[in-house]
């Protein structure tokens, strides 16, 4: 498929963490695990430690820059095609330092897809998307906002 418009952007926003952040996560996780063990729930304590380890490892990874494309079939994010048939509508959110496209999907487990816009004019992206799907104002889901505030 020949892309109509394409750009490169990081797969997510990266926030450099201080050593204090990692210490805080560790202290909270160990405290939670100890409390879980005291209350007789060892499995939950192990889950807390494993989750904190995964969280810390994920937070330390610098996101890679990936290619985003819009073609006549849909939106390509890296190697994944989100077809226009599976998308309900879009909204370009300008409230962030880097604008992003919020796509509302027909899928139950992934109702919203967030795509950062970098290196191209958001109005050009909007003009292309209007040819294929409707524009409806979307509010970013609370879960995405919470993760963004936490730095993910």
C-alpha positions as CSV (number, residue, x, y, z in Angstrom):
1,X,0.0,0.0,0.0
2,X,1.2,3.4,-0.9
3,X,1.1,5.8,2.1
4,X,-0.8,9.0,1.8
5,X,1.0,10.6,4.7
6,X,3.7,9.2,7.1
7,X,5.8,10.3,10.0
8,X,8.1,9.0,12.7
9,X,7.4,9.4,16.4
10,X,8.3,7.6,19.6
11,X,6.0,4.7,20.5
12,X,5.2,6.5,23.8
13,X,6.4,9.5,25.7
14,X,9.6,8.9,27.8
15,X,10.2,10.4,31.2
16,X,13.7,10.0,32.7
17,X,13.3,8.6,36.2
18,X,15.5,9.6,39.1
19,X,17.0,7.0,41.4
20,X,14.6,8.2,44.0
21,X,11.7,7.1,41.9
22,X,13.1,3.5,41.7
23,X,13.7,3.5,45.5
24,X,10.1,4.7,46.1
25,X,8.7,1.9,43.9
26,X,10.9,-0.6,45.7
27,X,10.0,0.5,49.2
28,X,6.3,0.6,48.4
29,X,6.5,-2.9,46.8
30,X,8.4,-4.5,49.6
31,X,6.0,-2.9,52.2
32,X,3.0,-4.2,50.3
33,X,4.5,-7.6,49.9
34,X,5.4,-7.8,53.6
35,X,1.8,-6.7,54.6
36,X,0.3,-9.3,52.2
37,X,2.5,-12.0,53.9
38,X,1.5,-10.8,57.4
39,X,-2.2,-11.1,56.4
40,X,-1.6,-14.6,55.1
41,X,-1.6,-13.9,51.3
42,X,1.9,-14.9,50.2
43,X,0.8,-15.3,46.5
44,X,-0.4,-11.7,46.4
45,X,2.9,-10.6,48.0
46,X,4.8,-12.3,45.3
47,X,2.6,-10.7,42.7
48,X,3.3,-7.3,44.1
49,X,7.1,-7.8,43.9
50,X,6.8,-9.2,40.3
51,X,4.7,-6.3,39.3
52,X,7.0,-3.7,40.8
53,X,10.0,-5.4,39.0
54,X,8.1,-5.4,35.6
55,X,7.1,-1.7,36.2
56,X,10.7,-0.7,37.0
57,X,12.1,-2.5,34.0
58,X,9.5,-1.1,31.6
59,X,10.1,2.5,33.0
60,X,13.8,2.2,32.2
61,X,13.4,1.3,28.5
62,X,13.8,4.2,26.1
63,X,11.0,4.0,23.5
64,X,12.0,3.3,20.0
65,X,11.0,5.6,17.1
66,X,8.5,3.9,14.9
67,X,6.9,4.7,11.5
68,X,3.2,5.8,11.4
69,X,1.4,5.8,8.1
70,X,-2.1,6.5,6.8
71,X,-3.0,4.8,3.6
72,X,-6.3,4.1,1.8
73,X,-7.0,1.0,3.9
74,X,-6.3,2.4,7.4
75,X,-3.6,3.6,9.8
76,X,-0.4,1.6,10.1
77,X,1.4,1.7,13.4
78,X,4.8,0.0,13.0
79,X,3.7,-3.2,11.4
80,X,0.1,-3.2,12.6
81,X,-2.7,-2.1,10.3
82,X,-5.9,-0.6,12.0
83,X,-8.3,-0.7,9.1
84,X,-10.9,2.1,8.6
85,X,-13.6,-0.6,8.7
86,X,-12.7,-1.3,12.4
87,X,-12.5,2.3,13.4
88,X,-15.6,4.3,14.4
89,X,-14.2,7.9,14.5
90,X,-11.1,10.0,15.3
91,X,-10.2,13.2,17.2
92,X,-7.0,15.1,17.2
93,X,-6.1,16.1,20.8
94,X,-4.1,19.3,20.9
95,X,-3.9,19.5,24.7
96,X,-0.5,17.9,24.9
97,X,2.9,19.2,23.9
98,X,2.8,16.8,21.0
99,X,-0.6,16.4,19.4
100,X,-2.1,12.9,19.1
101,X,-4.8,11.2,17.3
102,X,-7.4,9.4,19.4
103,X,-9.1,6.7,17.4
104,X,-12.3,5.0,18.6
105,X,-12.3,1.4,17.6
106,X,-15.2,-1.1,17.3
107,X,-13.1,-3.6,19.3
108,X,-14.3,-4.2,22.9
109,X,-10.9,-4.8,24.5
110,X,-9.2,-1.9,22.8
111,X,-11.8,0.9,22.4
112,X,-9.3,3.7,22.0
113,X,-6.0,3.9,20.2
114,X,-3.6,6.8,20.8
115,X,-1.3,7.8,18.0
116,X,1.3,10.6,18.6
117,X,1.7,13.1,15.7
118,X,5.2,14.3,15.2
119,X,7.0,15.8,12.2
120,X,3.7,16.5,10.3
121,X,1.0,19.1,10.5
122,X,-2.0,17.8,12.5
123,X,-4.3,19.6,10.1
124,X,-2.9,17.6,7.2
125,X,-3.5,14.4,9.1
126,X,-7.0,15.6,9.9
127,X,-7.8,16.4,6.2
128,X,-6.7,12.9,5.2
129,X,-8.6,11.1,8.0
130,X,-11.8,13.0,7.1
131,X,-11.9,11.3,3.7
132,X,-12.3,7.9,5.4
133,X,-13.8,8.2,8.9
134,X,-15.9,10.6,11.0
135,X,-14.5,13.2,13.3
136,X,-16.0,13.1,16.7
137,X,-14.7,14.7,19.8
138,X,-13.2,12.1,22.2
139,X,-12.0,12.6,25.7
140,X,-8.9,10.6,26.4
141,X,-9.8,7.7,28.7
142,X,-8.9,8.0,32.4
143,X,-6.7,5.0,32.3
144,X,-4.5,6.6,29.6
145,X,-4.4,9.9,31.5
146,X,-3.4,8.2,34.7
147,X,-0.6,6.3,33.0
148,X,0.6,9.5,31.4
149,X,0.7,11.3,34.7
150,X,2.6,8.4,36.2
151,X,5.1,8.8,33.3
152,X,4.1,5.8,31.0
